[in-house]
């Protein structure tokens, strides 16, 4: 009896006192905890795996309101495809309504929503068979709309398209699912834009990097509609990517600072090239970046999929394309800026924005500097690429380009335990 009483007393001593309902609800060891703890939202998007403040699920914030307005205030529309889709549909619906109702209400008024969706400033004097466009402030609203467009497209491709493919190839870890989606989106974007840039260059006198035509006939302010849309779509993409990096919506890599510098330099070149009517050289620089980036993304995807033999071939193609486009052609462009700048007619080597001429003598150095910075960043990444290749040759197995800069330590530890 005493033994029974003693053991019962010991049990009572060891049992924690019931403090409150809050303790019961938050104690992970309690058998009824599960309904009360925060659950991972279904269809959680890529940035939820990183430490960005905007990627924290709204359900973890007490009293947080869900909806489009909340996502606008917290910048979650960038990573929430539902909210970015709603933002896209608002002007589209307004545009359609105007087109349907305006003929009966205001037949002479142009559609005020059109500049968000379509390029503006057609030149009336240009031929209807070969129209030309100028630039203006309404290009900024086109840029803003397509930043939202890329935010939706990025999350749609990453989550809806790429994750099922990644799981089909046995990829289960969240970090690798995120990386696979990022590279899938990069492959889609750079393949489309590289092919588009190739098509546009075929319509210009600069084909294939005939650099003297960067300057002959300057200013090139009367743009083909396809060239203008191409330029602005590229600008919107890089603006959206810079937002992703600055808000840390992706898990930062070890070369995070170099990526930030690369995006600023790219936007510098894009902005100035568009402003001062250097769209021909802008198209050439875009081409030198997009095609090797598509090869890089493809090589990374093959690595994640485990197609090692094809990966070796794709890596070789990538090395050739990167060397040719990112270094040889970039140096060709630099040499053109240095040696062919004076091909511009003297009457247009003036600061006269009203005529489209901006290239006074010192603008030559303003162009040399950012293109040189871009080349320095390319050399830095070229070093990383060859370091990975040399290590791979020593180990017989080829590893993913820059993978040692991307994989997080937790994944590496888990992989080693599973192996």
N, C-alpha and C positions, 0 to 999 in steps of 0.2 A: 504493500500500500504506500509506504513511504517512498519506495523507489518510483512508483507510478506518479506520485505527487511531485517528486523532485524533477523527474524528466518533463512533466507538464509545465512546471515552473521555468525550467530552462528554455522550453519552446516559447513561452510567453515573453521571456526576457529577450530572446533573439528576434522576435517578431517586431518589425518597425511599427511605430504608432501611426494611426491614420491621421495625417495632418490636415488634408483638405481634398475637396473634389479636384482642385487643380493638380495636386500631386498624383491622383489616380489617372487623370487624363493625360499627363505628360510623362509618367513613369513608363519607360520603354519595356521594363520587365513585367509590367502588369498585363494580365491576359486579356484585358479589355482596352488596351492602348490603341490598337490598330485604327479604329474608326476616328480617333481624335488627332492623330499625327497628320502632318501635311503630306499629301500624296503628290507624286510627280504628275503634272498635267499630261493628259493624252496628247500625242502629237507635239511634244515639247520640241522647240526648235534648237538649232545649232548652238546659239550663244548660251543656253542654259548650262552648258558644261564649263563655262569660263567664269571669271570673277567680276564681270562687268556689272555695275549697279543697275543698268537698265535691263539686264537679263534675269534678275531675280523674279521668280514667279509671283504674280500678283497675289496668289492665295496665301503667301507667307507674310503679307503685310496686313495686320489687323485693320479691318474697316476699309480696305482698299476697294475702290469702285472699279468694276470691269466695264469695258466699252471703248469705243473709238476716242472719245474725249480724254479718257484716262491715258490711253496709249499715246495720244498726241502730247499730253503734258509730261509724260515720263519717257518719251522717245522710243517707246516699245513698238511703235508702228514700223520702225526700221527692221525689227526682227519678228514681227507678228504678221504672217502673210494674210490673215483675215482682215486686219486693220488696213494694211497697205492696199489690199484689193478694194476695200470700201472707199479709200481715198482716191483710187484710180477711177472708180465707177461714178463718183460724184460729178466730175467735169464731163465725163462721157455721156451720162444721162442728161445733164444740162444742155450739152451740145446737140444731142438728138432732139430734145424738146424744142430748142430754139429753131432747128431746121424744120420741124413739123409745124410749129405755131407761128413763126415770124412772118411767113408769106401772107397771113391773114391779119396780123397785128401791126408789124413794122417791116414791110417788104423792102425798104431801102436801107435798112441798118445791117451792117455786117455782123456775123456771129461773134460775140465777144469772147467766147470760150475757145474759138479756133486756134489762137496762138499757143495754147497749152499743148495741143495735140499735133498741130501741123506747123511747118516752118512759115515764117512771116517775111515781109518785105520783098515781094516780087518786083522786078524792075519793069515798069510799063513799056519802056522803049525796046525791050528785048523781044526777039522773035517768038511767037507762040510755039513754033516747032522746036526751038532751042532756048527755053526760058532761062533767065538769070535771076539771082537773088542777091540782095545786099544784106547787111547786118544792122541790128538796132536793139533797143532795150527790151523789146518783146521776146528776144531770144532767151532772156533770163527766165521767163515764165515757162517756156518750152523746156529749159534745163531743169527747173524745179519739178515739173510734172514727170519727167523721165527719171529723175532721182527716185521718186516714189515707184515708178515702173520697175526700175532695177531692184529696188528693195523687195518688191513682191516676187519678181522673177527669180532672184537669188534664193529666197526661202522656198519657193515652189520647187525649183530644180533640186535644191539640197535635200529637202525633206520628202517630197512626194515622189520624185523620180529616182534619186540616187540611193536613198536608204534601202528600198526593196532590192535593188541590184546588189548593194553591198552585202546585205544579209544572205542573198542567194550564193555569194562567194564565201560565206562562212565568217564574215566580219561581224563581231558581236559587241566589242567594246565601244562605249560611247565616243571616246576621243577619236578612234579610228573611223567610226561612222561619220563624225563631223568632218574629218579631213577628207574622206572619200567624197562627201558631198561638195566640199569646197573645190576640190580638183575637178569634179564633174561639171560644176558651174563654170570654172575657169576654161575647161576644154570647150564647152559650148560657146562661151562668149568669144574667146580668142580665135576659134575656128571660123565663126561667122564673120567677125570683124576683119580677120586677116583676109578671107576670101573677098569681102566687100571692098576692102582697101585695094586689093589686087585688081578688082574690076574697075574701080575708079581711076587708078593710076593708068590703066589701059586707055582711058578716055582723055588723058592729059598729055601735054607735050613732054612731061618729065619721065615718060616710060623709057626703059627700065633704069632709073636713077641717072637720067641725063641731067646732071645737076646744073648746067648752065641755064636751064629754063626755070630754075628757082628764081632767077633774077631778071632774065630778059622779059620785057613786057610788064614789069612791076609798075603799079600795084595791081594785084590780082583780086580786086574787090568784087567783081561781078562773078559770083559763084554759080556753078551748076547746082540745081536743087539737090541732087544726090550727094554732092560734095559737102554742101552745107549741113544736111541732115546727118551725114557721117561724122562730121566734125563735132556737132553738138551732142550726138549720141555718145561719142567717146568722152566728151567733157562730163556728161552726166554720170557715166560709169565711174570715172576716176573720182568725182566728187562723192558718190555714194560709197566707194571703197575707202576713201579717206575718213568718212563718218564711221564706218565699221571699225577702222583701226583706232581712231581717236577715242571712241567709246569702248574700245576693247571688247567688241562683240564676237571676235574670234580669240581663241587662246593665243596670247602673244608668243611669237617665236623668239629665238635668241638673236635674230637679226631684225628685231622690231624697230630699232632706231633707224636702220638703213632703209627699211620699208617706208617709214614715215618720210624720210628724206626723199626717197624715190617718188612718192606720191606728190610731194610738194613741187619737186622739180618738174614732174610731168604736167601738173596743173599750171605751173609757170609757163612752160613751153606751149601748152594748149591755149591758155588765155592770151598770151602775148601774140602767138602766131595768128590767132583769130582776129585780135584787135587791130594788128598792124598789117593785115592782109597778106600773110605769108602762109596761105593754106596749102600751097604746093609742097613746100618743104615740110609742113606739118603732116601731110599724107605720107610722105616718105619716112618720117620718123616713126609714125604709127606702124607702118608696115614692118620696119626693122624690129619693132617690139612684139607685135602680135603673133607673127608666125612662129618664132622660137618659143614663145610662152605656151602656145597650143601644143607644141611637141613636148614641152616640159610637163604639162598637166597630163598628157596621154601616158608618158613614161611613169608618172607617179601612180596613176590609176592601175596600170599593169602590175606595178609592184604590190599594191594593196590586194589585187585579185589573185596574186600568186602565179601569174603567167611569166615565169622567169626567162624562158628562152626568147619569147617575143619581147620581153622587157629589155634584154641585151641589145636586140636590134633597134628598138625604139630609142634606147639611150645613145646608141651610136648616131642615129639620125638627129637626135636632139643636139648632140655635141657639134655636129657639122653645121646645123642650122643656126645655133647660138653663135658659133664662131663667125659665120658668114654675115648674119644679119646684125647681131648686137655689137660686133667689133669692126669687121671690115667695112660694112656699109655705114656704120656710125662714123668711122674715121673718114670715109669718103664725103659724108655730109659736112663734117668739121672742116675738111680741106676746102670744100666749096665755099663755106662761109668766109674762110680766111683769104682765099685766092680769087674767088669769082664775084665777090660782093660788088666790085666796081663795074660789073656788067650792067648794073642798073643805070638807066639814062640819068644824066646829071640833073635834068629838070625835075626828076622824081626823088633825088637824094636830098630831100628837104623835109622839114617838119610842117606838114600841111594836111591835117586830118580832114579838112573839108574836101580835099581832092583824093583822099585815100592814101596819101604818101606820108610815111612816118620815118623812113630810113635815112636819118642824118648819119654822119660818119661814125659817131660813138655807138650807134645801135648795132654795129658789127660786133662789138665786144659784148654787148648785152646779150647777143645770141650765142657767141662763143662760150660764154661762162656757163649757162645752164646745160648746154649740150656736152661740155667737158665734164661737168658734174655727173651727168648721166653716164658718160663713159667710165668715169672712176667707179661708180656703183656697179656697173657691168663687170669691171675688172675684179672688184671684190667678190662678186658672186661667181665669176669665172674661176677664181681661186678655190672657192668652196666646192664647186662642181668637180674640178680636177682632183681635189683632196679626196672626195668620195670615190671617184673612179679609181685612183691609185690604191686606196684601201681595199676596194672591192677586188681588184686584180690580185692583190696579195692574199686575200681570203678566198679566192676562186669565185665566190658568189657575189654578184653585182647587187649593191644596195640602192635604195631610192635616193634620187638626187636631193641633197639637203635634208635627208631624213634624220640625220643626227642632230639637226637643228630643230626638228619639229616634234619628235616623239617625246612625250613626257615620261618622267622617271617612273611614275606609278605603273604605266603600261609596260615599261621595260621589265620591271620587277615581276609583274603578273605573268608576262610572257615567259620569262625564264622559269617560273614555278610550273607553269602549265607544260612547258617542254620537258 
